Amino acid sequence: MKIIISGKNIDITEGLKGAVQDKIGKLEKYFTPETEAQVTLSVEKDRQKIEVTIPVKGNIIRSEQVSSDMYVSIDLVEEVIERQLKKYKKKLVDQKQAANFFKQEYIEKDFMDEEEVKIIRTKKFDIKPMYPEDACIQMELLGHNFYVFCNAETDQVNVVYKRKGNTYGLIEPEA
């Protein structure tokens, strides 16, 4: 597994690089040597954040962890990704095209389903064309954290969502 480390507002010291290599390197037992893991370390005020993204044919395995100590964040992110891999192994491997990113031992090993994904409620609603700003207002009126709508400008289904710091995000499909 190739680990690519970058930093925002932080110097990547040998100690940090070594900690990332050690912890994220533990995930090598799941992946083939060609698999790339993008690791971004960043500091904002007293928040030490690590983001790990591992693209796997049609899926993205990702975790972001924040703490007051970068080494704690690094420990947490490795645990979360390992839990994700165990939890979603069946789903990832069932999509045969993704199977060649994982080592054979990982694919053949059985993990207990800690939490099986169960949909317990379905909602149906009309999607009306509106602008993203109007969708944000509608989301606020409903008291939700996200809102699905048809973008009046592009005529595509989009999602607006609440972000930290009272800001909003927009998710659009790629062309």
Helices and strands as residue ranges (DSSP letters): E 2-8, H 14-25, G 26-29, E 36-44, E 47-56, E 59-67, H 70-94, H 96-99, H 104-108, E 129-130, H 132-142, E 146-151, E 157-163, E 167-171
